Amino acid sequence: MNDEQRDHETAVNWIEGEIDNMIRNLGKPNASSAATSAITLAFLLRIIDEVEHRHYRARIDQIYATYNESIKQGVAA
């Protein structure tokens, strides 16, 4: 594994860890800030490409959409 591959693997593991933390903290202020920062930094440093950047941003959006829908359904019940 070369340095570029190792950097990419490290960044992906970091992002995944921050997304896991975000999921545990949903509903709290700034729950997605660390995950968003990790994604943005990895992209700006060109460790992840634009496709991966969009994928992770969409994943965060989907997690929030699912969470918000569950809140709405809980209120309606």
N, C-alpha and C positions, 0 to 999 in steps of 0.2 A: 504494500500500500504506500503510495507516495504522499507527500505533504498535503497536496491539494485534496486528495481523497480523505485523508485523516481529518483535515480541517472541516470538510463537508460533513463527515460522520459526526464529529464533535458538535457542530452547529445544529444538525438535525436532532441529535440527542438532547441538546440544551433546549431547543424549541419544544420538543415533545414533553420534556419535563415541565417547562413553564405552562404549557397547555394543560397538563395534568393538574398543576397547582391552581390554574385558573378555574378549572372545573370544580375543584374542592372549595373554592372561594366564591362561586357564583352567588350573586345577591349582595355581596359586600362591595363597598366603593372601590373603584379601580381594579377590579378582579382581573381584567385582561391586560393591565398595563405592562407587566413584565413579559408576558407572551408577545404582545405587540412590539415591545422594544427589542426583544430577541430576534424576531422576524425581520424587523426593519434594519437592525444592525447587520445581521447576516447578509441581507440583500445589499446594503450599501457597501459592505466589504467584499461583495461579489463571491461570497461563499455559497449562497444559494442563487439560483437563476430566477428570472421573472416568472416562469411557470410555477416553480415551487413557492415563490412569494405569494402569488395569487391563490395557490392551493391553501396555504396556511391561513391567509386572511379570510378566505371563504369558509374554512373550517371553523374559525372563531365566530364568524357571522352565523353559521349554522348552529353552533353550540348555543349562542345567545337566542336565536330564533326558537329553538327547541325549549330552552329554559323559559322564555317569555310565554310561549304557548302553554306550557305546563302551569304557569302561574295563573294565566287566564282561565284555564279549565278548572283549577282549584278554587278560584273565586266564584265561578259559575255553579259549582256543585253544591 
